Amino acid sequence: MNVCTFVGRLGRDAETKTVNETTVTSFSLASDTGYGNNKSTIWVDCSVWGVRGEKIAEYLKKGTSATVIGNLSQRSYTNKDGEDKTALDVRVQEIDFSNPRESEGGKSNGPIDDDIPF
């Protein structure tokens, strides 16, 4: 079974487009690992397919904290400088906008709406 969880902040606003008559909402998530001088950031490209993606797109803004759960895949590509690179992609099954640190004080980082199908 391939299920992963990433916690981080959105690196850009989400974009929604149509692929073969189905919509897909895409965004990038910056997830930190390590601490102190050993801290590094992993960038994960995330996608939410169909109506679910359309409904949450308005909440997926740059800097928003999010936890995503989904299926992980890896792809290789060549960047504009001709260098071979690898990217991580998550097909999102669940997403949570609450930030655990902020929710302790009663604050939430993003609106939670009963109309969102998660």
Summary of the structure (lengths in Angstrom):
residues: 118
radius of gyration: 15.1
end to end distance: 20.7
largest distance: 47.9
contacts: 303
relative contact order: 0.22
helix: 14%
strand: 52%
